Amino acid sequence: MSETNSPLPREVADAYVDDLLALDPVTGTYLGVRESYRRLPDLSPAGQAALAELQRATLARLDEAEARPGADSGIERRCARLLRERLTAELAVHEADEGLRSVGNLGTAAHSVREVFTVTPTRTEEDWAAVAERLRAVPAALAGYRESLALGLERKLYAAPRPTATFVGQLTEWADTGEGRGWFEDFAAPGPEALRAELDESARSATAAVVELRDWMRDVYAPAIEGAPDTVGRERYARWSRYYNGTDLDLDEAYAYGWAEYHRLLGEMRKEAEKVLPGAGTPWVALAHLDEHGRHIEGVDEVRDWLQGLMDKAIDALDGTHFELAERVRKVESRIAPPGSAAAPYYTPPSEDFSRPGRTWLPTMGLTRFPVYDLVSTWYHEGVPGHHLQLAQWAHVAEDLSRYQASVGMVSANAEGWALYAERLMDELGFLADAEERLGYLDAQMMRAARVIVDIGMHLELEIPADSPFHPGERWTPELAEEFFGAHSSRPADFVESEMTRYLTIPGQAIGYKLGERAWLLGRENARERHGDAFDPKAWHMAALSQGSLGLDDLVDELSAL
């Protein structure tokens, strides 16, 4: 192919998305591609190898594209940087065989098999026919996942025992929701009568596959990995940190930053706690007081509606003043997460055509009473102006970027950093109405600082600093990490346990919130210094939200130049 006919980086990136969707219909479903709704991916070693081969071929095409005239324009350059960084990081994970020991309480291929149904359309009989076909694909998908884990056992590549035990428990809950039937059967129950027999049969086969996987995990896998470490060590952690943060971090500097933020936030929390409960002693005594005596929402339906109202009010207040939002970006839905989820709230972005809106999801963990202090800044994070405004804006401007930059090229720390920055922005703008809400915000910030400390500390077995009020001079273990996290969080014990299992499941991801926020703040400060009195926060926010995803180093560079 001649140089004049060869593609530019954005064309390479979007061709990669097309090829990816043929291999990964889960991603296609999140994007709203109808052809994806009936299928599930090949989760076997062969399926993983096919994806890696696509990534290698795309990198080779990118080499050619970057040599083309026009490839150095700003929009082409940003896309090329992102595509190269993401595919390189993903290949590093694949080549280390991490996909052969991916077990935990969230984010695994098995979790994606279930969760994709929650964003699969179910409006028409045709939609439900696609659901039935996808349900029939569950056994093969889970069998491929099991084949990958079995190869990992053969190669002595073991998952962590604690996340494995949690996963077995989740599979048990998916297999029986308490009504004598599994989650897939519950999901299929509202389907049309014309497809009733087909849906019931395919849902039962999906549940049987869950039971089969659960029994194998419990009876074969878990005994085989008994005694394996729960932590990953520095080399594996650095690889995963690159994957989630889009840059090679100085992990020791990041650990020190976590402690600096811990001490700063603790001072602020003490001031707010004194306003909530004078003489409380510690911020967490004041937070416990709010659990019992603070404002709260009673009822699951009621909290869903209250969260919807919170987001609607935020959109009305921010649009035209601090952001300029397209009408389709203004729509976001509040949902209750399905049983068997991890404990943390989460967000799912809109489909590419916005036929499915962005949605926030609240796991209730069996509760019916919800303290307000624990919800306000969390929904600024998950919804507006957090994940929803960023990811929906990416979808809105996808034609000006590339499909890749607006969707599958997302760097976790970029998105989580924006969402944490969004919490801080709402504090800066005065949206946290009283000491109760502000203490809840600071508690959420402290949780993110503690994540940096314990995630890096326990996986690298670092020493606890001498000026720490907690076990100074000792080296981190998962047990110490859980004790520290629980002592510096208002969350209940089951949430703390779920969080610690999460850090053991996906090492390097949890640090991206605080480190990503730092990148966003640094980029804003650099832009403000460059513009001086002419700095326009609204214009900067919209330009920042319209540039697509970037790794953290690239993000600071681009934000600073806006």
C-alpha positions as CSV (number, residue, x, y, z in Angstrom):
1,M,0.0,0.0,0.0
2,S,1.4,3.4,-0.9
3,E,2.0,6.1,1.7
4,T,-0.8,8.2,0.4
5,N,-3.3,5.3,0.7
6,S,-2.2,4.0,4.1
7,P,-4.4,5.0,7.0
8,L,-3.8,7.7,9.6
9,P,-3.6,6.7,13.3
10,R,-7.3,7.4,13.9
11,E,-8.3,5.1,11.1
12,V,-6.0,2.4,12.5
13,A,-7.6,2.9,15.9
14,D,-11.1,2.6,14.6
15,A,-10.3,-0.4,12.4
16,Y,-9.0,-2.0,15.6
17,V,-12.3,-1.4,17.3
18,D,-14.2,-3.0,14.4
19,D,-11.9,-6.1,14.6
20,L,-12.1,-6.1,18.4
21,L,-15.9,-6.2,18.4
22,A,-15.8,-9.4,16.2
23,L,-13.8,-11.0,19.0
24,D,-15.5,-9.3,22.0
25,P,-19.3,-8.9,21.8
26,V,-19.3,-7.8,25.5
27,T,-17.6,-4.6,24.5
28,G,-19.9,-4.4,21.5
29,T,-22.9,-4.6,23.7
30,Y,-21.7,-1.7,25.9
31,L,-21.2,0.3,22.7
32,G,-24.8,-0.6,21.6
33,V,-23.8,-2.7,18.6
34,R,-26.9,-4.9,17.8
35,E,-24.8,-7.6,16.2
36,S,-23.1,-8.2,19.5
37,Y,-26.2,-8.8,21.6
38,R,-26.5,-12.5,20.8
39,R,-23.0,-13.6,21.4
40,L,-20.4,-14.0,24.1
41,P,-16.6,-14.0,23.7
42,D,-14.2,-16.9,23.6
43,L,-12.6,-16.8,27.0
44,S,-10.3,-19.8,26.4
45,P,-6.5,-19.5,25.9
46,A,-7.2,-19.6,22.1
47,G,-9.6,-16.6,22.5
48,Q,-7.0,-14.7,24.5
49,A,-4.3,-15.5,21.9
50,A,-6.5,-14.2,19.1
51,L,-7.0,-10.9,20.8
52,A,-3.2,-10.6,21.4
53,E,-2.5,-11.3,17.7
54,L,-4.9,-8.5,16.8
55,Q,-3.1,-6.1,19.1
56,R,0.3,-7.0,17.6
57,A,-1.0,-6.5,14.1
58,T,-2.5,-3.2,15.0
59,L,0.7,-1.9,16.5
60,A,2.5,-2.8,13.3
61,R,-0.1,-0.8,11.3
62,L,0.3,2.1,13.7
63,D,4.0,2.2,12.9
64,E,3.2,2.8,9.3
65,A,0.4,5.3,10.1
66,E,2.6,7.5,12.2
67,A,5.0,7.9,9.3
68,R,2.3,9.4,7.1
69,P,2.0,13.1,6.4
70,G,-0.6,14.6,8.8
71,A,0.0,12.1,11.5
72,D,1.7,14.7,13.7
73,S,-1.5,16.9,14.0
74,G,-2.8,17.2,17.5
75,I,-5.8,15.0,17.1
76,E,-3.9,12.2,15.3
77,R,-1.0,12.4,17.7
78,R,-3.2,12.0,20.8
79,C,-5.0,9.1,19.3
80,A,-1.7,7.4,18.3
81,R,-0.2,7.9,21.8
82,L,-3.2,6.4,23.4
83,L,-3.5,3.4,21.0
84,R,0.2,2.6,21.4
85,E,0.3,2.9,25.1
86,R,-2.9,0.9,25.6
87,L,-2.0,-2.0,23.3
88,T,1.5,-2.2,24.7
89,A,0.2,-2.4,28.3
90,E,-2.5,-4.9,27.3
91,L,0.1,-7.1,25.5
92,A,2.4,-7.0,28.5
93,V,-0.4,-8.4,30.7
94,H,-1.2,-11.1,28.1
95,E,2.4,-12.1,27.6
96,A,2.8,-12.6,31.4
97,D,-0.2,-15.0,31.3
98,E,-2.2,-12.9,33.7
99,G,-5.4,-14.0,31.9
100,L,-4.7,-17.6,33.1
101,R,-5.2,-16.6,36.7
102,S,-7.9,-13.9,36.6
103,V,-10.0,-14.8,39.6
104,G,-11.7,-12.4,42.1
105,N,-14.8,-10.5,43.2
106,L,-15.1,-8.2,40.2
107,G,-13.6,-7.4,36.8
108,T,-13.0,-11.0,35.7
109,A,-14.2,-12.5,32.4
110,A,-16.8,-14.5,34.3
111,H,-18.2,-11.3,35.8
112,S,-18.5,-9.8,32.4
113,V,-20.5,-12.8,31.2
114,R,-23.2,-12.0,33.8
115,E,-23.0,-8.2,33.9
116,V,-23.4,-7.8,30.1
117,F,-27.0,-8.9,30.4
118,T,-27.7,-5.9,32.6
119,V,-27.0,-3.6,29.6
120,T,-28.5,-5.9,26.9
121,P,-31.8,-4.4,25.5
122,T,-35.0,-6.1,26.6
123,R,-37.6,-3.8,25.1
124,T,-39.0,-6.0,22.2
125,E,-39.6,-9.6,21.4
126,E,-36.6,-9.5,19.0
127,D,-34.5,-8.2,21.9
128,W,-35.6,-11.1,24.1
129,A,-34.8,-13.6,21.3
130,A,-31.2,-12.2,21.3
131,V,-31.2,-12.6,25.1
132,A,-32.2,-16.3,24.7
133,E,-29.4,-16.9,22.2
134,R,-26.9,-15.2,24.5
135,L,-28.1,-17.3,27.4
136,R,-27.4,-20.4,25.4
137,A,-23.8,-19.1,24.9
138,V,-23.1,-18.8,28.6
139,P,-22.0,-22.5,29.1
140,A,-19.4,-22.3,26.3
141,A,-18.1,-18.9,27.6
142,L,-17.7,-20.2,31.2
143,A,-16.1,-23.4,29.9
144,G,-13.5,-21.3,28.0
145,Y,-12.9,-19.3,31.2
146,R,-12.4,-22.5,33.1
147,E,-10.0,-23.9,30.4
148,S,-7.9,-20.8,30.9
149,L,-7.7,-21.2,34.7
150,A,-6.9,-24.9,34.2
151,L,-4.0,-24.0,32.0
152,G,-2.9,-21.6,34.7
153,L,-2.9,-24.4,37.2
154,E,-0.8,-26.5,34.9
155,R,1.7,-23.7,34.5
156,K,1.6,-23.0,38.3
157,L,0.2,-19.6,37.7
158,Y,-2.1,-19.2,40.7
159,A,-4.8,-16.7,41.6
160,A,-4.9,-15.4,45.1
161,P,-6.7,-17.7,47.6
162,R,-8.8,-15.0,49.3
163,P,-10.4,-13.6,46.1
164,T,-10.9,-17.2,44.9
165,A,-12.9,-18.0,48.1
166,T,-15.0,-14.8,47.5
167,F,-15.6,-15.7,43.9
168,V,-16.9,-19.2,44.9
169,G,-19.3,-17.4,47.2
170,Q,-20.5,-15.1,44.4
171,L,-21.0,-18.1,42.1
172,T,-23.1,-19.7,44.7
173,E,-25.3,-16.6,44.9
174,W,-25.6,-16.4,41.1
175,A,-26.7,-20.0,41.1
176,D,-29.4,-19.5,43.7
177,T,-30.8,-16.0,44.5
178,G,-32.8,-17.4,47.4
179,E,-35.9,-18.2,45.4
180,G,-34.8,-21.6,44.3
181,R,-33.6,-20.3,41.0
182,G,-30.5,-18.6,39.6
183,W,-29.7,-15.1,38.6
184,F,-30.0,-15.8,34.9
185,E,-33.5,-17.3,35.5
186,D,-34.5,-14.2,37.4
187,F,-33.2,-12.1,34.6
188,A,-35.2,-14.0,32.0
189,A,-38.4,-14.1,33.9
190,P,-39.9,-10.9,32.5
191,G,-39.5,-12.1,28.9
192,P,-42.5,-12.4,26.6
193,E,-44.8,-15.4,26.8
194,A,-44.1,-16.3,23.2
195,L,-40.4,-17.1,24.1
196,R,-41.2,-18.4,27.6
197,A,-40.1,-22.0,27.0
198,E,-36.9,-21.0,25.1
199,L,-35.9,-18.4,27.7
200,D,-36.5,-20.7,30.6
201,E,-34.5,-23.5,29.1
202,S,-31.6,-21.3,28.1
203,A,-31.6,-19.6,31.5
204,R,-31.5,-23.0,33.3
205,S,-28.6,-24.1,31.1
206,A,-26.8,-20.9,32.1
207,T,-27.4,-21.5,35.8
208,A,-26.2,-25.1,35.4
209,A,-23.0,-23.8,33.9
210,V,-22.5,-21.4,36.9
211,V,-23.0,-24.4,39.2
212,E,-20.5,-26.5,37.3
213,L,-17.9,-23.6,37.4
214,R,-18.6,-23.1,41.1
215,D,-18.1,-26.8,41.9
216,W,-14.8,-26.9,40.0
217,M,-13.6,-23.7,41.6
218,R,-14.5,-25.0,45.0
219,D,-13.4,-28.7,44.6
220,V,-10.4,-28.4,42.2
221,Y,-9.1,-24.9,41.9
222,A,-9.2,-23.6,45.5
223,P,-7.4,-26.7,46.9
224,A,-4.8,-26.5,44.2
225,I,-3.8,-22.9,45.0
226,E,-4.0,-23.3,48.8
227,G,-0.9,-21.6,50.3
228,A,-0.3,-19.3,47.3
229,P,0.3,-15.7,48.2
230,D,-2.6,-13.2,48.1
231,T,-0.2,-10.4,47.0
232,V,1.6,-10.1,43.6
233,G,5.0,-8.6,44.3
234,R,6.7,-5.6,42.7
235,E,7.2,-6.9,39.2
236,R,3.6,-8.0,38.6
237,Y,2.3,-4.9,40.5
238,A,4.2,-2.6,38.2
239,R,2.8,-4.4,35.1
240,W,-0.8,-4.0,36.4
241,S,-0.1,-0.4,37.5
242,R,0.9,0.5,34.0
243,Y,-2.3,-1.2,32.7
244,Y,-4.6,0.8,34.9
245,N,-2.8,4.1,35.0
246,G,-1.4,4.4,31.6
247,T,2.1,5.3,32.7
248,D,5.1,3.7,34.5
249,L,4.7,5.2,38.0
250,D,7.4,5.7,40.6
251,L,5.6,3.4,43.1
252,D,7.6,4.5,46.1
253,E,6.8,8.2,45.4
254,A,3.2,7.3,44.9
255,Y,3.2,5.5,48.3
256,A,4.7,8.5,50.0
257,Y,2.0,10.7,48.3
258,G,-0.7,8.5,49.7
259,W,0.7,9.1,53.2
260,A,0.9,12.9,52.7
261,E,-2.7,12.9,51.6
262,Y,-3.6,10.8,54.6
263,H,-2.1,13.3,57.0
264,R,-3.7,16.3,55.2
265,L,-7.1,14.8,55.1
266,L,-7.0,13.6,58.7
267,G,-6.6,17.2,59.8
268,E,-9.5,18.4,57.7
269,M,-11.7,15.5,58.9
270,R,-11.1,16.4,62.6
271,K,-12.3,20.0,62.0
272,E,-15.5,18.8,60.3
273,A,-16.1,16.1,62.9
274,E,-16.0,18.7,65.6
275,K,-18.9,20.5,63.9
276,V,-20.9,17.2,63.6
277,L,-20.3,15.9,67.1
278,P,-18.3,18.2,69.4
279,G,-15.8,16.2,71.5
280,A,-16.1,13.1,69.2
281,G,-12.4,12.3,69.5
282,T,-12.0,10.9,66.0
283,P,-13.8,11.6,62.8
284,W,-15.0,8.0,62.7
285,V,-16.9,8.4,65.9
286,A,-18.7,11.4,64.3
287,L,-19.4,9.3,61.2
288,A,-20.8,6.5,63.4
289,H,-23.0,9.1,65.0
290,L,-24.3,10.0,61.5
291,D,-25.0,6.4,60.7
292,E,-27.5,6.4,63.6
293,H,-28.6,10.0,63.8
294,G,-27.8,11.7,60.6
295,R,-30.1,12.3,57.6
296,H,-31.0,9.1,55.8
297,I,-33.2,7.6,53.0
298,E,-35.5,4.7,54.0
299,G,-36.3,2.1,51.3
300,V,-34.6,0.8,48.2
301,D,-37.0,2.3,45.7
302,E,-36.8,5.6,47.6
303,V,-33.0,5.8,47.6
304,R,-32.9,5.0,43.9
305,D,-35.4,7.9,43.3
306,W,-33.5,10.2,45.6
307,L,-30.2,9.6,43.8
308,Q,-31.9,10.3,40.5
309,G,-33.1,13.6,41.9
310,L,-29.6,14.4,43.2
311,M,-28.2,13.9,39.7
312,D,-31.0,15.8,38.0
313,K,-30.4,18.8,40.3
314,A,-26.7,18.8,39.7
315,I,-27.2,18.8,35.9
316,D,-29.6,21.7,36.1
317,A,-27.2,23.7,38.4
318,L,-24.0,23.0,36.4
319,D,-25.2,23.2,32.8
320,G,-24.6,26.6,31.4
321,T,-22.6,27.8,34.4
322,H,-19.7,25.4,34.8
323,F,-20.3,23.1,31.8
324,E,-22.1,23.2,28.4
325,L,-24.0,20.0,28.0
326,A,-25.7,18.6,25.0
327,E,-29.2,17.5,25.6
328,R,-28.4,13.8,25.3
329,V,-25.6,14.1,27.8
330,R,-28.0,15.5,30.3
331,K,-29.8,12.1,30.7
332,V,-28.6,9.7,33.3
333,E,-30.5,6.9,35.2
334,S,-30.2,5.7,38.8
335,R,-30.4,1.9,39.2
336,I,-30.1,-0.7,41.9
337,A,-27.2,-3.2,41.3
338,P,-28.1,-6.9,40.8
339,P,-27.5,-9.2,43.8
340,G,-24.1,-10.8,43.9
341,S,-22.2,-7.6,43.0
342,A,-19.2,-6.2,44.8
343,A,-20.0,-3.7,47.5
344,A,-18.9,-0.5,45.7
345,P,-21.3,1.6,43.5
346,Y,-20.4,1.8,39.8
347,Y,-21.4,3.4,36.5
348,T,-22.1,2.1,33.0
349,P,-21.7,4.5,30.1
350,P,-24.3,5.1,27.4
351,S,-24.4,3.2,24.2
352,E,-22.8,5.0,21.2
353,D,-26.1,6.3,19.9
354,F,-27.4,7.1,23.5
355,S,-30.4,4.7,23.0
356,R,-29.2,3.3,26.3
357,P,-28.4,6.1,28.7
358,G,-25.6,6.2,31.2
359,R,-26.5,4.6,34.5
360,T,-25.3,4.6,38.1
361,W,-25.7,1.4,40.1
362,L,-26.1,1.1,43.9
363,P,-25.4,-2.3,45.5
364,T,-27.7,-2.4,48.6
365,M,-26.0,-5.3,50.3
366,G,-29.3,-6.2,51.8
367,L,-29.8,-2.8,53.4
368,T,-32.9,-0.7,53.3
369,R,-31.7,2.4,55.2
370,F,-29.1,4.7,53.6
371,P,-27.3,7.6,55.3
372,V,-27.1,10.7,53.2
373,Y,-23.5,11.6,54.1
374,D,-22.3,8.4,52.4
375,L,-24.2,9.1,49.2
376,V,-23.9,12.7,48.1
377,S,-20.3,13.0,47.0
378,T,-20.3,9.3,45.9
379,W,-23.1,10.2,43.3
380,Y,-21.2,13.3,42.3
381,H,-18.4,10.8,41.5
382,E,-20.4,8.1,39.8
383,G,-22.9,10.3,38.1
384,V,-22.8,14.1,37.7
385,P,-20.3,15.8,37.3
386,G,-18.2,12.6,37.6
387,H,-18.2,9.5,35.4
388,H,-21.4,10.3,33.5
389,L,-20.3,13.8,32.3
390,Q,-16.9,12.5,31.1
391,L,-17.9,9.2,29.5
392,A,-21.1,10.6,28.0
393,Q,-19.2,13.6,26.6
394,W,-16.7,11.2,25.0
395,A,-19.5,9.4,23.3
396,H,-21.1,12.7,22.2
397,V,-17.8,13.9,20.5
398,A,-16.7,10.5,19.2
399,E,-16.9,11.6,15.6
400,D,-14.5,14.4,16.3
401,L,-12.0,12.1,18.1
402,S,-12.1,8.4,17.1
403,R,-14.3,5.6,18.2
404,Y,-11.3,4.1,20.0
405,Q,-10.6,7.2,22.1
406,A,-14.2,7.6,23.1
407,S,-14.8,4.1,24.2
408,V,-12.5,1.0,24.5
409,G,-9.3,3.0,24.9
410,M,-10.3,4.3,28.3
411,V,-7.5,4.5,30.9
412,S,-8.9,3.7,34.3
413,A,-6.9,6.3,36.2
414,N,-8.0,9.0,33.8
415,A,-11.7,8.3,34.4
416,E,-11.4,7.6,38.1
417,G,-9.2,10.6,38.5
418,W,-11.8,12.8,36.8
419,A,-14.5,11.4,39.0
420,L,-12.6,12.1,42.2
421,Y,-11.7,15.6,40.8
422,A,-15.5,16.0,40.3
423,E,-16.1,15.4,44.0
424,R,-13.5,18.0,44.9
425,L,-15.0,20.4,42.3
426,M,-18.4,20.2,43.9
427,D,-16.8,20.9,47.2
428,E,-15.0,23.9,45.7
429,L,-18.3,25.2,44.2
430,G,-20.1,24.9,47.5
431,F,-22.5,22.0,46.7
432,L,-21.8,20.2,49.9
433,A,-24.4,21.9,52.0
434,D,-23.3,21.2,55.6
435,A,-20.7,19.6,57.8
436,E,-22.5,16.2,57.5
437,E,-22.1,16.1,53.7
438,R,-18.6,17.6,53.8
439,L,-17.4,15.0,56.4
440,G,-18.8,12.3,54.1
441,Y,-16.8,13.8,51.2
442,L,-13.6,13.9,53.2
443,D,-14.3,10.3,54.3
444,A,-14.5,9.3,50.7
445,Q,-11.3,11.2,49.9
446,M,-9.6,9.4,52.9
447,M,-10.7,6.1,51.5
448,R,-8.9,6.9,48.2
449,A,-5.7,8.0,50.0
450,A,-5.9,4.8,52.1
451,R,-6.2,2.8,48.9
452,V,-2.9,4.2,47.7
453,I,-1.2,3.3,50.9
454,V,-2.5,-0.3,51.4
455,D,-2.7,-1.3,47.7
456,I,1.0,-0.4,47.1
457,G,2.1,-1.2,50.6
458,M,0.8,-4.8,50.9
459,H,1.6,-5.9,47.3
460,L,5.1,-4.6,47.6
461,E,5.4,-5.4,51.3
462,L,6.6,-1.9,52.1
463,E,7.5,-0.6,55.5
464,I,4.9,1.5,57.4
465,P,6.5,4.9,58.1
466,A,7.8,5.9,61.5
467,D,5.4,8.8,61.7
468,S,2.3,6.6,61.1
469,P,-0.1,6.2,64.0
470,F,-0.6,2.6,62.9
471,H,2.0,-0.1,63.4
472,P,5.0,2.1,62.6
473,G,8.1,0.3,61.3
474,E,6.2,-2.9,60.5
475,R,5.7,-4.3,56.9
476,W,2.3,-4.4,55.3
477,T,0.4,-7.6,55.1
478,P,-3.2,-8.0,53.8
479,E,-4.3,-8.5,57.4
480,L,-2.7,-5.2,58.5
481,A,-4.1,-3.5,55.4
482,E,-7.6,-4.6,56.2
483,E,-7.3,-3.4,59.8
484,F,-5.9,0.0,58.7
485,F,-8.6,0.4,56.1
486,G,-11.4,-0.5,58.5
487,A,-10.0,1.9,61.1
488,H,-10.0,4.8,58.6
489,S,-13.3,4.3,56.9
490,S,-16.9,4.8,57.9
491,R,-17.9,1.8,55.8
492,P,-19.3,-1.4,57.4
493,A,-17.2,-4.5,57.8
494,D,-18.7,-6.3,54.7
495,F,-17.7,-3.3,52.5
496,V,-14.2,-3.2,53.9
497,E,-13.8,-6.9,53.3
498,S,-15.1,-6.6,49.8
499,E,-12.7,-3.7,49.1
500,M,-9.7,-5.6,50.4
501,T,-10.6,-8.5,48.2
502,R,-10.9,-6.1,45.3
503,Y,-7.4,-4.8,45.8
504,L,-6.1,-8.4,45.8
505,T,-8.1,-9.1,42.7
506,I,-7.1,-6.1,40.6
507,P,-3.8,-4.8,41.9
508,G,-2.8,-1.3,40.8
509,Q,-6.3,-0.2,39.9
510,A,-7.4,1.4,43.2
511,I,-4.4,3.8,43.3
512,G,-5.6,5.5,40.1
513,Y,-8.4,7.5,41.9
514,K,-6.0,9.7,43.9
515,L,-3.1,9.7,41.4
516,G,-5.6,10.5,38.6
517,E,-7.1,13.3,40.6
518,R,-3.6,14.7,41.2
519,A,-3.0,14.6,37.4
520,W,-6.3,16.5,36.7
521,L,-5.5,19.1,39.4
522,L,-1.9,19.6,38.1
523,G,-3.2,20.0,34.5
524,R,-5.7,22.6,35.7
525,E,-3.2,24.5,37.7
526,N,-0.7,24.6,34.8
527,A,-3.4,25.8,32.4
528,R,-4.5,28.5,35.0
529,E,-1.0,29.7,35.3
530,R,-0.5,29.9,31.6
531,H,-3.7,31.9,31.0
532,G,-3.6,34.0,34.1
533,D,-6.8,36.1,34.6
534,A,-8.1,35.0,31.2
535,F,-8.4,31.3,32.4
536,D,-12.0,30.2,31.8
537,P,-12.9,27.2,34.0
538,K,-16.0,26.3,32.0
539,A,-14.2,26.4,28.6
540,W,-11.3,24.4,30.1
541,H,-13.6,21.7,31.6
542,M,-15.4,21.2,28.2
543,A,-12.2,21.1,26.3
544,A,-10.7,18.6,28.8
545,L,-13.8,16.4,28.7
546,S,-13.8,16.4,24.9
547,Q,-10.2,15.1,24.2
548,G,-10.9,11.4,25.0
549,S,-8.8,9.2,27.1
550,L,-5.1,9.5,27.9
551,G,-2.6,7.9,30.3
552,L,-1.6,10.0,33.2
553,D,1.6,11.5,31.9
554,D,0.0,12.4,28.6
555,L,-3.1,13.7,30.4
556,V,-1.1,16.3,32.3
557,D,0.6,17.4,29.2
558,E,-2.6,17.8,27.2
559,L,-4.6,19.4,30.1
560,S,-1.8,21.9,30.7
561,A,-1.8,23.0,27.0
562,L,-5.6,23.7,26.9
